Amino acid sequence: MAEKEQKKSFVLRLDGATYEALERWAADEFRSVNGQLEWVIAKALRDAGRDKKKNKDKKDGA
């Protein structure tokens, strides 16, 4: 069975208006704010061709 990758934690400072907008967006998609940030970051990495999983597959010839 594959081991679950350990998540890193860090502090992120946002202005109140940005956090409130993110909170509304997350609620609209039934996610937590943390889950929404993870989704946004993962999508941005995929779109930029910098996704770790996608790049690994390319190196493996998949």
PyMOL commands that place a pseudoatom at each C-alpha (Angstrom):
pseudoatom trace, name=CA, resn=MET, resi=1, chain=A, elem=C, hetatm=0, pos=[0.000, 0.000, 0.000]
pseudoatom trace, name=CA, resn=ALA, resi=2, chain=A, elem=C, hetatm=0, pos=[1.355, 3.423, -0.933]
pseudoatom trace, name=CA, resn=GLU, resi=3, chain=A, elem=C, hetatm=0, pos=[2.240, 5.717, 1.930]
pseudoatom trace, name=CA, resn=LYS, resi=4, chain=A, elem=C, hetatm=0, pos=[0.196, 8.870, 2.268]
pseudoatom trace, name=CA, resn=GLU, resi=5, chain=A, elem=C, hetatm=0, pos=[2.291, 11.928, 1.474]
pseudoatom trace, name=CA, resn=GLN, resi=6, chain=A, elem=C, hetatm=0, pos=[2.760, 14.137, 4.522]
pseudoatom trace, name=CA, resn=LYS, resi=7, chain=A, elem=C, hetatm=0, pos=[1.397, 17.637, 4.095]
pseudoatom trace, name=CA, resn=LYS, resi=8, chain=A, elem=C, hetatm=0, pos=[3.460, 20.691, 4.949]
pseudoatom trace, name=CA, resn=SER, resi=9, chain=A, elem=C, hetatm=0, pos=[1.969, 23.539, 6.921]
pseudoatom trace, name=CA, resn=PHE, resi=10, chain=A, elem=C, hetatm=0, pos=[2.826, 27.222, 6.715]
pseudoatom trace, name=CA, resn=VAL, resi=11, chain=A, elem=C, hetatm=0, pos=[1.431, 30.604, 7.672]
pseudoatom trace, name=CA, resn=LEU, resi=12, chain=A, elem=C, hetatm=0, pos=[-0.349, 32.617, 4.994]
pseudoatom trace, name=CA, resn=ARG, resi=13, chain=A, elem=C, hetatm=0, pos=[-1.401, 36.201, 5.618]
pseudoatom trace, name=CA, resn=LEU, resi=14, chain=A, elem=C, hetatm=0, pos=[-4.330, 37.561, 3.602]
pseudoatom trace, name=CA, resn=ASP, resi=15, chain=A, elem=C, hetatm=0, pos=[-6.226, 40.807, 3.860]
pseudoatom trace, name=CA, resn=GLY, resi=16, chain=A, elem=C, hetatm=0, pos=[-9.767, 40.472, 5.183]
pseudoatom trace, name=CA, resn=ALA, resi=17, chain=A, elem=C, hetatm=0, pos=[-11.524, 41.085, 1.874]
pseudoatom trace, name=CA, resn=THR, resi=18, chain=A, elem=C, hetatm=0, pos=[-9.459, 38.427, 0.100]
pseudoatom trace, name=CA, resn=TYR, resi=19, chain=A, elem=C, hetatm=0, pos=[-10.116, 35.896, 2.863]
pseudoatom trace, name=CA, resn=GLU, resi=20, chain=A, elem=C, hetatm=0, pos=[-13.856, 36.619, 2.807]
pseudoatom trace, name=CA, resn=ALA, resi=21, chain=A, elem=C, hetatm=0, pos=[-13.967, 36.150, -0.980]
pseudoatom trace, name=CA, resn=LEU, resi=22, chain=A, elem=C, hetatm=0, pos=[-12.050, 32.881, -0.650]
pseudoatom trace, name=CA, resn=GLU, resi=23, chain=A, elem=C, hetatm=0, pos=[-14.376, 31.757, 2.131]
pseudoatom trace, name=CA, resn=ARG, resi=24, chain=A, elem=C, hetatm=0, pos=[-17.458, 32.430, -0.047]
pseudoatom trace, name=CA, resn=TRP, resi=25, chain=A, elem=C, hetatm=0, pos=[-15.891, 30.624, -3.017]
pseudoatom trace, name=CA, resn=ALA, resi=26, chain=A, elem=C, hetatm=0, pos=[-15.025, 27.610, -0.847]
pseudoatom trace, name=CA, resn=ALA, resi=27, chain=A, elem=C, hetatm=0, pos=[-18.565, 27.495, 0.568]
pseudoatom trace, name=CA, resn=ASP, resi=28, chain=A, elem=C, hetatm=0, pos=[-20.025, 27.630, -2.958]
pseudoatom trace, name=CA, resn=GLU, resi=29, chain=A, elem=C, hetatm=0, pos=[-18.028, 24.500, -3.837]
pseudoatom trace, name=CA, resn=PHE, resi=30, chain=A, elem=C, hetatm=0, pos=[-18.602, 22.747, -0.479]
pseudoatom trace, name=CA, resn=ARG, resi=31, chain=A, elem=C, hetatm=0, pos=[-14.932, 22.933, 0.499]
pseudoatom trace, name=CA, resn=SER, resi=32, chain=A, elem=C, hetatm=0, pos=[-13.091, 24.311, 3.492]
pseudoatom trace, name=CA, resn=VAL, resi=33, chain=A, elem=C, hetatm=0, pos=[-10.936, 27.391, 2.919]
pseudoatom trace, name=CA, resn=ASN, resi=34, chain=A, elem=C, hetatm=0, pos=[-7.873, 25.156, 3.250]
pseudoatom trace, name=CA, resn=GLY, resi=35, chain=A, elem=C, hetatm=0, pos=[-9.299, 22.680, 0.753]
pseudoatom trace, name=CA, resn=GLN, resi=36, chain=A, elem=C, hetatm=0, pos=[-10.105, 25.499, -1.656]
pseudoatom trace, name=CA, resn=LEU, resi=37, chain=A, elem=C, hetatm=0, pos=[-6.554, 26.841, -1.436]
pseudoatom trace, name=CA, resn=GLU, resi=38, chain=A, elem=C, hetatm=0, pos=[-5.147, 23.354, -2.077]
pseudoatom trace, name=CA, resn=TRP, resi=39, chain=A, elem=C, hetatm=0, pos=[-7.416, 23.009, -5.136]
pseudoatom trace, name=CA, resn=VAL, resi=40, chain=A, elem=C, hetatm=0, pos=[-6.495, 26.463, -6.503]
pseudoatom trace, name=CA, resn=ILE, resi=41, chain=A, elem=C, hetatm=0, pos=[-2.769, 25.827, -6.049]
pseudoatom trace, name=CA, resn=ALA, resi=42, chain=A, elem=C, hetatm=0, pos=[-2.950, 22.335, -7.601]
pseudoatom trace, name=CA, resn=LYS, resi=43, chain=A, elem=C, hetatm=0, pos=[-4.875, 23.717, -10.599]
pseudoatom trace, name=CA, resn=ALA, resi=44, chain=A, elem=C, hetatm=0, pos=[-2.386, 26.561, -11.059]
pseudoatom trace, name=CA, resn=LEU, resi=45, chain=A, elem=C, hetatm=0, pos=[0.519, 24.078, -10.958]
pseudoatom trace, name=CA, resn=ARG, resi=46, chain=A, elem=C, hetatm=0, pos=[-1.180, 21.813, -13.536]
pseudoatom trace, name=CA, resn=ASP, resi=47, chain=A, elem=C, hetatm=0, pos=[-2.014, 24.760, -15.804]
pseudoatom trace, name=CA, resn=ALA, resi=48, chain=A, elem=C, hetatm=0, pos=[1.604, 25.973, -15.642]
pseudoatom trace, name=CA, resn=GLY, resi=49, chain=A, elem=C, hetatm=0, pos=[2.991, 22.495, -16.335]
pseudoatom trace, name=CA, resn=ARG, resi=50, chain=A, elem=C, hetatm=0, pos=[4.648, 22.364, -12.941]
pseudoatom trace, name=CA, resn=ASP, resi=51, chain=A, elem=C, hetatm=0, pos=[2.550, 19.661, -11.302]
pseudoatom trace, name=CA, resn=LYS, resi=52, chain=A, elem=C, hetatm=0, pos=[4.837, 17.170, -9.548]
pseudoatom trace, name=CA, resn=LYS, resi=53, chain=A, elem=C, hetatm=0, pos=[2.680, 14.145, -10.459]
pseudoatom trace, name=CA, resn=LYS, resi=54, chain=A, elem=C, hetatm=0, pos=[2.313, 15.199, -14.107]
pseudoatom trace, name=CA, resn=ASN, resi=55, chain=A, elem=C, hetatm=0, pos=[6.050, 15.857, -14.472]
pseudoatom trace, name=CA, resn=LYS, resi=56, chain=A, elem=C, hetatm=0, pos=[6.861, 12.490, -12.855]
pseudoatom trace, name=CA, resn=ASP, resi=57, chain=A, elem=C, hetatm=0, pos=[4.637, 10.710, -15.376]
pseudoatom trace, name=CA, resn=LYS, resi=58, chain=A, elem=C, hetatm=0, pos=[6.409, 12.464, -18.266]
pseudoatom trace, name=CA, resn=LYS, resi=59, chain=A, elem=C, hetatm=0, pos=[9.814, 11.378, -16.922]
pseudoatom trace, name=CA, resn=ASP, resi=60, chain=A, elem=C, hetatm=0, pos=[8.587, 7.794, -16.545]
pseudoatom trace, name=CA, resn=GLY, resi=61, chain=A, elem=C, hetatm=0, pos=[7.397, 7.815, -20.155]
pseudoatom trace, name=CA, resn=ALA, resi=62, chain=A, elem=C, hetatm=0, pos=[3.686, 7.714, -19.321]
for i in range(1, 62): cmd.bond("trace and resi %d" % i, "trace and resi %d" % (i + 1))
show_as sticks, trace
zoom trace
